[in-house]
Amino acid sequence: MKTKMFLAIVSLVVLSSCTKTTKPNYLYLNAEQLKPLGIELNDKGVFYKNENPNWKQDKEKNSCMVFYCTANDYVSSKHFNTTDTLKAVTPIDSIIVRKDLTKNDFYPILIGDTKGHQSIDRETLPEGMKLLPVAICMAETNIPTRKDTIVVWLKPTESLKRALPSTINMDDYLTTRPAKI
């Protein structure tokens, strides 16, 4: 009886000490860590404005993209070309117009939330394409009505790898396109 009890205890200790390493679902970055990616958080929301220097090579229809998440807009996005003139119709538009245009070769392919809902959805993504899911906690904007988490799925490039904090290994977070819910 004592031997069986001893073996049961040893088995329990061994099993409970084994930790299963799982891949994290998203890369959570704070406001300072998001700045090198061209994503800005402030008290009005989350803002992004980028011109992809490789847009033709990437077979993109437009060279530029903006997106923003505010108290009144879950996620709004617009694709345009550098020759287009952005007009400020609303106060939020004014923020986008004044924001400097980054020139990163990495950019959002999908934007959604942690529940799998996607507001930008590219149906034509190649099967098995790897993306970097970056989570943005809207609570950092201090907008009282936004406590959700937005996920921006970025095209991984070497320059993205260099823009991330040195303690982060991008490959640990790369994943295929999320399932649509």
N, C-alpha and C positions, 0 to 999 in steps of 0.2 A: 504494500500500500504506500509506504514511504517513497519507494522508487518511482511509482507511477505519479505521485504528487510532485516529486522533484522534477521528473521529466515534463510534466504539464507546466510547471512554473518556468522551467528553462525554455520550453517552446514558446510560451507566452512572452517572455522577455525578448527572445530572439525575434519573434514576429513583430512585436511592437517597436523594436529598435530599428527595423528596416524602414527606411524612408524612401518612398517612391519619388523620384525627381520628375516633375512634370514641367512641360513647357508653359511659360506664362502666356496668357491669351493676348495681352496688349502691353505695349511699352508705355508706361505712365511717365510723362514729363511735366515738370512745373513750368511756370511762365518764363523763367530765365533760360531754361533748357530748350524751350520752344523757339526763342528768338532767332538762333542760328538757322532754323528751318524756315524762317520767314513768317512764322505764326506769332501774332501779337495778341496778348490778352490785356484788356484794360477794363475800366468800370462800365464801359458801354457794351463789351462783348469780346468775341474772338474775331480777328481780322487777318486776311491773307491776300496777297497780291503778288503774282509771279509771272515772269516771262520765261518760258522754257527755250533755251538757246538751241535745243535739238528737236524742236517741234516738228519739223518736216521729216527728219530721220525717224522720229517716233510715230509718224503718220497721224499726227494730231491735226484736227481741222483748224484750230486757232493757236496762236502763239502764246496767249496770255489767259490767265484765270484769276478770278477773285472768288473768295467765299467769306461769309461772315455768319456768326451766330450771335443774336442779340436777344433782348427781352421779348421782342415781338416777332422775331424770325427764328424758327428752329434752326434751319440752315438755308441760306440763300447763296446761289453761286451764279457766276456769269463767265462765259468764255468770250474772248474778243481778241483783236489783233492790235499790234502797237500803233497802227495807223488810225485806229478808232479813237474817238474822243469820249471819255467817260464824263457824264454829266451828273451833277449833284442836284437831285430832286428832293431828297430828304436829308435830315441831319446825318444819318448813317452813311448815305452816299458821299457826303462831304468827307467823312473819315476815310473812306476808300479812295476818293480822288486825291486826297492829300498824302496818303500812304505811299512810301517809296516802292517802286517796282523792283523786287528781287529778281535775280537771273539764275535760278537754280535749275539744274537738269533733273532734279527729283521734284515730284509734284503729286497732288492727290489724284488717285485713280478712282477711289470710292470715298464717300463720306457717309457716316451713319452713326449708330449708337451701339452700346454694349449688348443690346437685345437682338442685334442682327438686322434692324431696319436700316435701309440705305436710302439717302436722298439723292445721291449721285450714283447711278448704276450703269456700268458699262457691260452690256450683254455680250459684247464681242471680245472680252478678255480671253487670251489664250488659255486653254486647259492647263492647269497646273502652274500658272504664273504666280511667282512668289511676290508678296507685298509686305511692307512693314506697317503693322497696325499701331498707330500712335494715339493713345487715349488722352483727351483733354478734359479735365475736370472743370465744368462750368462754374462750380462754386468759387474758383479762384478769381472770377471776374467781379465778384461781389454783387451780381444782379440777384435780387431777392427771389425772383421767380425761376431762376435757372440753377438747379442743383444736380442736373443730369450729367452724363459723361458722353462726349462726342468722340467718335473714333474716325481718324483720318488715315486712310490706307494709302501709303506713299509708294511710289515706284522706287525700288532700292537701286542706288548707284554708289560709286566710290566716293563721290562728293558728299552724299548723304552720310555715309559711314564716317567721314571726317568731320561733319557738322555735329554729330552726336557727341555727348560727353565721353571722355576717354575711358570711363569705367564701364561703358555699355558695349557689348558685342552684338552688333546688328543681327548677325546670323542666328542668335538665340531667339529672336522674335519673328523672323520671317515665316510667313505662312501663306497658304493658298487662299484664293478668293473665298470670302465667307459665304455660307449658305444663305439664300434669300428667304426671309420669313414672310 
